[in-house]
């Protein structure tokens, strides 16, 4: 069995072009199927199936997937210039200002009192948090938290 290293192509070709103009430069039709030595029960079939991969066509010398081998997108994409799918809904729907429903349509909790209470309790830890946040390896999110605690405490 040959080992790695340079292998001179049997029918060398000039450098390949880009995209659709690309051509094989090694002169071969493709990788040959190999057998798995000392394969266990069912391993040889799985190995040959893995080698085969997606079926390819040679159309005009370029490798292109055969029909049905490319997955179809389950989502339909609306083109940019297409008419709206929601003609009765204003453009500002979901925004905190303008016509239409605001952010409450998202169903997110609007009661932040528990979060505010937690920040007020963290004021006791503020000296230690400030010390850590002023360190050279402090996380930016910790610095933001310290600022928010100070703001909620009016400091």
C-alpha positions in Angstrom: 0.0 0.0 0.0 1.5 3.4 -1.0 2.3 5.8 1.8 1.8 9.6 1.9 3.9 12.2 0.0 3.9 13.7 -3.4 2.3 11.7 -6.2 2.8 12.8 -9.7 -0.5 12.9 -11.6 -0.8 10.5 -14.5 -2.4 13.1 -16.8 -1.5 16.5 -15.5 -3.6 19.5 -16.4 -3.0 23.2 -16.2 -4.1 25.1 -13.1 -7.9 25.0 -12.5 -10.2 28.0 -13.1 -12.5 29.5 -10.5 -16.1 28.3 -9.8 -17.9 26.7 -12.7 -14.7 26.7 -14.8 -12.9 24.5 -12.3 -11.6 21.2 -13.6 -9.8 18.3 -11.9 -6.0 18.7 -12.3 -5.0 15.2 -11.2 -6.4 13.5 -14.3 -8.6 11.1 -12.4 -12.4 10.6 -12.3 -12.6 10.7 -8.6 -11.6 8.9 -5.4 -11.7 5.2 -5.7 -13.8 3.2 -3.2 -11.6 1.4 -0.7 -12.2 -1.8 1.3 -12.0 -1.8 5.1 -9.5 -4.4 6.2 -10.5 -6.6 9.1 -14.0 -5.2 9.2 -16.4 -6.5 11.8 -19.9 -7.6 11.2 -21.8 -4.7 9.3 -18.8 -2.4 9.4 -17.8 -2.9 5.7 -21.3 -1.8 4.6 -21.3 1.2 6.8 -17.8 2.1 5.6 -18.6 1.9 1.9 -21.8 3.9 2.5 -19.8 6.6 4.3 -17.3 6.7 1.3 -20.0 7.1 -1.3 -21.4 10.3 0.3 -23.7 12.4 -1.9 -24.1 11.3 -5.5 -22.5 13.7 -8.0 -22.9 14.4 -11.7 -20.2 15.4 -14.0 -21.9 18.1 -16.1 -19.5 20.1 -18.3 -16.6 18.8 -16.3 -17.8 20.5 -13.1 -19.1 18.6 -10.1 -22.7 19.4 -9.4 -25.1 17.7 -7.0 -27.7 15.4 -8.5 -31.4 16.2 -8.3 -32.8 15.5 -4.9 -29.4 15.4 -3.1 -29.4 19.0 -1.9 -31.7 19.6 1.1 -34.7 21.8 0.5 -35.2 24.8 2.9 -38.3 24.3 5.1 -38.7 28.1 5.3 -39.9 30.2 2.4 -38.0 33.4 2.1 -40.0 36.5 1.2 -38.1 38.7 -1.4 -37.2 42.2 -0.3 -39.5 44.0 -2.8 -42.5 41.7 -2.2 -45.8 43.1 -1.0 -46.5 42.8 2.7 -48.0 39.6 4.1 -49.7 41.7 6.9 -51.4 44.7 5.2 -53.5 45.6 8.2 -50.5 45.8 10.6 -48.6 49.1 10.9 -44.9 49.2 10.4 -44.4 50.2 14.1 -46.1 47.1 15.5 -44.0 45.8 18.4 -42.2 49.1 18.9 -42.6 51.1 22.1 -44.0 54.0 20.1 -46.2 54.6 17.1 -49.3 52.9 15.9 -50.1 49.2 16.6 -49.4 47.1 19.7 -46.3 47.7 21.7 -43.7 45.4 23.3 -46.4 44.0 25.5 -47.4 41.8 22.6 -44.2 39.8 23.1 -45.5 38.5 26.4 -42.3 39.3 28.4 -42.6 40.0 32.1 -43.0 43.7 32.8 -42.6 43.5 36.5 -39.0 44.1 37.3 -39.6 44.8 41.0 -37.9 41.6 42.1 -34.8 42.5 40.1 -34.8 46.0 41.5 -35.1 44.6 45.1 -32.1 42.3 44.4 -30.0 45.3 43.3 -31.0 47.2 46.5 -29.8 44.2 48.6 -26.5 44.1 46.6 -25.6 47.6 47.9 -24.2 45.9 51.0 -21.8 44.0 48.7 -20.9 47.1 46.7 -17.4 47.7 48.2 -16.3 44.2 47.4 -17.9 44.2 43.9 -16.2 47.6 43.2 -12.8 46.3 44.3 -13.2 43.2 42.0 -14.6 45.2 39.0 -11.6 47.6 39.2 -9.1 44.7 38.8 -7.2 44.1 35.6 -9.1 41.0 34.6 -12.5 42.1 35.6 -15.4 41.1 33.3 -17.2 44.0 31.5 -20.5 42.6 32.6 -19.4 42.9 36.3 -18.6 46.6 35.7 -22.0 47.1 34.2 -23.6 45.4 37.2 -21.7 47.6 39.6 -22.9 50.7 37.7 -26.5 49.5 37.8 -26.3 48.8 41.5 -24.9 52.3 42.1 -27.7 53.8 39.9 -30.5 52.0 41.7 -29.0 53.1 45.1 -28.6 56.7 43.9 -24.9 56.7 44.4 
